[in-house]
Amino acid sequence: QMQLVESGGGLVQPGGSLRLTCAASGAIFSNFVMAWYRQAPGKQRELVADISRGGSANYADSVKGRFTISRDNARNTLYLQMNNLKPEDTAVYYCNGHRSIVDYWGQGTQVTVSS
């Protein structure tokens, strides 16, 4: 059973930056494909970025060039560096761990981009 705890969300002005962190425990972190999802009010949860066990990353078109996903397998930690934030990035951001048919989720962290 994997436990995931996100942190690093908050209120930021447009154009600003935040770094989200997801601390994993309870399972072998390096065995999992990891991802960040987000859900805005009234919208479905969507994939923001994912990263393979070996470190290959994929991004949603809406965040390409602005967000960077990374992982530190030695520290069992997933990161999301978010730059040039826009109001449309406002959402609850969730950490996800995926292996085979199993998915684990964190509780989410709120990111609000507003002036």
N, C-alpha and C positions, 0 to 999 in steps of 0.2 A: 504494500500500500504506500503510494507516494503522497507526501504532503508538500504543498506548494504555498509559499507566502510571498505576496507581492508587496513592494514598497516603492516610494519615490514619486507618487502622484502629487498633484497639487494644482494651484491656480497660477497660470503664467500668461503673460501678454503675447499677442500675436508677434511672431518672429523670434520668440524666446525658445529656450531649450529645457528639456528635462531628461533625466535618466531613470528608467524603471529598473528595478531589481527583483528577481524571483529566486528565493532561497528554497532549495529542494532538500527533502530528507525522506528516509524510510524506504528508499529503493536505490538501485544502482543508476545514478543520474546519466552516466555515459551510455547506457543502453537505450535511452529514449530519444526520439525526435522531439524537439521542444519548439514551442511556438508562442506567439503573442496574438491574442484576439482582442477585439473591442466591440462594445455595444453602446450605441447612442440611444437616447430616449426615443421610443417609438419605432426603433429599427431592429433588424435582426443582427445577431452576433456575426462579425465578419473577421476573416483571417487578415492580420496585419503583416506578419512575417513568420517564417519558420526556418529552422536550422537543423541540419542533419547531425547524426552522431559524429561525423567527421568534420563538421563545420561549414558545409555548403549552405548558403542562405538563399531564400526566395522572398520576394516582397510583393505586396499589393501595389498595383500601378499608382494608387493615390499617395503612397508614401515613398516611392522609389526616389533615391537621391537626397532624401531628408532624414530617413530613419535608418539605423544600423542595429541589427540583431547580432548578439555574440554570446558565447557560452564559455564558462571556465569549469571544465570537468573536475579539476582538482578541488575546486571550492564548491562544487554542486550548485552552481549559480548561473542563472540566465539573465541577460541584460537587454535593454532596448534603449538606445540613445536616440532621442527625438530632437531634431533641430528644425529651425524655421517653422515652428508650430503655427497652425492655422485654426480659426474658430471651428472649422469642420472636423478637426481632430478631437474635439470634446467628446468624451465617452468614458465608460468604465473599461479599463484594460485588464485582461485576464491572462494569466500564465497557463499554459497547457503542456502536459507531458503525454506523449503517445507512443505506444508500443503494441504491435499486433492489433488486437481488437479492443485494447484497453485505453481509456483516456482518463487523465486526472486533471483537475482544475483547481486553481487558487480561488480566493474569495473576491479578488478584484481590487483595483485601486483607481480612484477617480482622477481623471485629467480634465481640467477645464481651461480652455484657451479663450481669454476675454480681456478686453481693455477696460 
